Structures are given as structure tokens and as C-alpha cells.
């Protein structure tokens, strides 16, 4: 009886995703379930914009997430700022033109999704802006644990970029779903969450930890088994090339030391304040990125 090898060939290994140290111990895998909880709110937003008087009801399905956008073609991204952080929204034009066709009374969803004009129209832009505001509000409220509290305004539109890459810099988590008319897929809606908004989402998903659930011996063994190197970036400074070339021994180059970024394998994981304690530089007030 043959023994199956546990070693993957290079072609199969190339399809595996690299482990992101920033995701260790975090319920990233449960993001789909958060989006599914949000789906009722998003479906309500779609139903409000497109009441089911014509054809099949509009809803979302096929929820997924990842560190890169699933759409290769350029998208119109709208970025928003909320009390949680920054997020962005985009919708494929096939879904947008199908929804426009529905708004004007068409029952042929497939035709609406296929007949995408070569040039984007102002009507499409207005509809995308309406959907972006409604759906982003629904997602942000769910991530925040419900409707925004008093003093927490609705997500504010920052910019609306045509045919551009996602406008959020730094680590981004993408959530996406199919816009469906009955069982007919029309195109994707895509959300992008910055690290602050993602952290708020993961706090919603994290199970309540019981006090004393882990035995001290097990905890100590785990700490010894997972050595991680922390690199601290204290400061960075931008100089014109002329000033850089003009530096001489003895010159003083002031740099701020108010905060620092702690990284694992060049990925930011913590923010900290830099303080002096007994003649040594120390980090305090550590916060998750």
C-alpha cells in the first residue's frame, strides 16, 4: 500500500498564500461571517434604492475577503472617513448598468449587465455615489456594533476617483460580494478597510476570553515556541537631495521621537510613544495598528 507524500510540488506550493504575521491570533477567517451579518443591512439598502416592483429582488451573495482586490479591471473608488477609520467602496460597471436598467423598468438583467457603455456616464457616477454612501454606512454601523452613537457622524466622502487603484494606503483588507438578481450574478461590490477599521471589525469577532482559561504552563510554553523579532522604526525624515549631499561630519539633523512603529517582518503591528526612563529610550502606550 503506497504512502501519500505530504510534500507539495512547486506548482501546488506556488498557489498557497504566504502567512501574514499581522494576522496571527486574529479572527481574520471570520470576516466572511461578519459580512454575512451585514448582508441583511446591505440588502435592505439595495431594496430601498431598487424596490422589487420589476423582476427578481436584488441582493448580495458570494461573500469573500482577501488582501488584494478580486477585480482586475479599473474601478471607480470612493473613499470615506468614519469614527472607526477609513474605508473605500467600488462597484463593477456591469452591476451598475444592470441596476440602472432596473431603475428604468427593464426586466432583462443579463442585457443590462452586458451592455456597458464605453464611457462612464454622469448617471452612473450619481448612482455609484448613492450606493456607496448607503452600503458603506450599513457596513460601518455593523462593524461599530450598531448605528453610530451620538457624535459619531455618518461616513464622510473624502474623494471619488475614476478608474484608479484603491485610494487607501498601507495594509488593506478587501471584502466583496456578488450583486444578484435572483440567481443571476451582475457584478461585484468591493469594500476596502484600513487597519483601524479592520481592527474594529476583528474586535467584534473576537470571542470573549474567560479569565484563567489558559494554564500558565501552556502560556509559557507557547511564548517560548513562537520567537518573533520586533523591529522598531523610531523616525524617518525627508530631505531634498541637495541637503542630503551637503551633510558633513558634525552636522546635526533634528528628528522627532514622539512616536515609533513596531514591525514584524517589515509589517507594522504596534504604535508606541518614545519616552526616556533612567537614561534609556523606552516604548510605552503600545497600541495595535
N, C-alpha and C positions, 0 to 999 in steps of 0.2 A: 504494500500500500504506500503510495507516494506521499511525501510530506510537502505541503504548500509552503513556499518561501514567504517570509514576512518582509523581504527587501523589495522595494518598488523599483521598477526600471526607470531610467532617466525621463522618458516621455511622461510617465504617470506622475513622477515626482514634480515635474515642471508645472503640473496643474494644481498642486497644493498651494494653499495660502501660507505666507510666512507668519510666524507668531509675532504679534504686536505686544511688546512688554507693557504698553499702556493699558492693555485690556485684561491683564492678569487679575483674577479675583473680582472682576466686574461682570455684571449680568448682561453682557453685550448680546448673548444669544436670545435674550427675552425681549429685545426691541420689537420683534415682529408682533409679540402679544400685546405690547403697548399700542402699536399702530392699529391692531385689530380692535382694541378697546376704543380707540379714537375713531374707528371706522364709522360707528353709528353717528358721531358728531359730524364727520365729513360727509356721510351720505345725506344727513339732514341738510347740510349746507348746499349740496348739489341739488337736492329735491326742491329746496327753496328757490334756487336760481332757475331750475328747469322742472316745473311741476309736471307730473306724469299724465298730462292730457293727451299726449301724442306718443304712440309706440310704447316700447318697453321702458320700465323705470331705469334711471341712471344710478349706478352705484360703483363702489370700488372693490377690487379683488386682486388676488395675486400679490399679497404684501411681501416685501423683502427689504433687506438692508445690506449695506456694504460700504467700504471706504472709497470706492470710486463710483462715478455715475454710470448707470446702465445704458445711457443713451449716447451714441457716438456722434450723432448729428448735432450741430449748434442749437442751443436753446435760448429763449428769452428768459433771463433770470431776473427776478425781483427780490431784493434783499430787504429784510425787516429787522428792526430792533425792538425787543420787548423787555419786560422786567427780568426775564431769565437770561437773555444774551442775544446773539444774532442768529438769524435763520434766513433761508432763501427758498424760493418756490419757482418751479418751472413746470410747463405742461407741453407735451408734444403737439405739434400743429395739427396732426391728424385727429387727435381728440378734440382740439379746439374748433376745427372746421366742422366736425360732426355735431358738436354741441350748438354751433351757430345754425347749422341746418335744422336741428331740432327746434331751436328758438323760432325759426321762420316757418315751422309747420311741416317739415319733411319727415317721412317715416322710413326712408331708406338710409339707415345708419352707415352701411358699408360704402355707399356712394359718397356720403358726407365725409367719411374718413379718407377715401381715395382721392377725391377732387380737392387737393390742396393747392391754392394759387401759388404761382412762382414768387410773388412778392407779398410780404405781410401787409395786411390792411389795418387801418386805424380801428376798425370794428373789432378785429381780432385782439388788438392791444388792449382795448377797453374791457373786453370780456376776460382776458387773461388777468388784468388788474383786479377785476371784481372777484374772480375765483381765488386769486392769490390771497386777497385780504380775508375772505370768508374762511378758506381752508386753513390758512396759517393761524388765524385766531382760534379755530377749533383745536388745532394741534397744540398750540402753546397753552391753551387753557387746560387741556388734558394733562400735559406734561407738568404743569404747575399744580395739579391736584384739583382742578375745578375752575370755575370762572375766576377771572382776575379779581383780586381784592381791591377795595377802595384805595386809590392812589397808584394802582398798577394799570396804566393805560393799555389800550389795545395795541398790538404790534404796529409800529410806525414804519411806513415805507421809507427806505433810505434811497434806493436807486433802482431803476428799471433799465436793464442793459439788453440790447438786441444782439442776438447771435454771438453771445460771449460765454466764456467759461464761468463756472461758479464764482461769485464775487467774494466769497468768504475765504480769507487767508488762514493758513495754519491747518491743524488737523480738523477734518470734516467727516461727519457720518451722514450718509445718504439713506433716506427712506423712500421707497417708491411703491406704487400700486397701479394696476390697470384700471382705466375708466371703462366700465362695462355698460352696455345697453342690453339688458337681459343677459345672454351669454356671449354677446358679440364684443370682443375687445376693440377699443377705439384708439388707444394710445396710453402713454404713461403720464402720471403726475409724479413729480420728484420733489422731495424736501431735502434741504441740507441744513444740518445743525452744527453750530460751532461747539467748542469744547465746554463752554459754560452751560449751554442749553442741553447738551448731551449729558453732562454731569447731573443736571436736574432730572432728566428722564431716568437715569440709572438709579438715582435716589428713590424714585417712585417704585422701581422694580426690585430694589434690594430687599430681601426678606428681613424681617425683624430679628435681630440677633438676641438670643437668650443669654442672660448673664451666666457665666461659668459653664457654657455649653462645651467649650474646648478644654481639655485637660492640659495643665501646664506642661507636662512632659511632652505631649504631642506638639504643642505650640513651639517648644524649644527645638524639637527635632526638625520641625518644618523650617524654622528660621535658619538652622544650620544647613539644611538641604538646598536652600534657594539663595545662594550668594548673588547679589546684584551690585554692580558697580554704579555709583552715583557720580555724575559729573556736574559740577556747579559752574554755571556761567555767571560771573559776577557783573560784568558790564560789557557793553560794546559801544563803539563811537565811530561816527562817520566823519572823515576828513577829506577836504579837497586834495587832489593828487599833489598839487604844488606844496601844500603844507606838509604832507607826509614825506615828500622827498627832501624837505628842508629841515627835518628833525636832526638835531645834533646831540651828542652826549652831554648830559646835564640839563637838557630841556625838561620842563615839567608839563605833563599832559593831564589836565584835570579830567577825572571820570566820576560819574555818580555811583554811589554804593548804597542807594536806598533799598533796592530790591535785587533778587537774584532768581535765576531759573535753574531748577534741579532737573537733570535729564538722565534717562536710561537709554543707552544706545542712540544718543542724539535725539531722543523724543522727549519733549517736556512733560513732566509728570507732577511737579510741585512748584509753587511760587513761595518765596520766603523773603522776609526782611533781613538785611545785613546789619548786625549790631556788634559792638565791641564788649567783650567780657573778660576782665583780668588780663588785658593786653592781647587777647586773641580775637580774630574775626569769627563770629558765630552766626548761624541762621536761626531765626525764630518766626513764629506765626506762620507755620507751614500750612499752605492751602493747596488743595487738589486743582490741577489745571483742567 
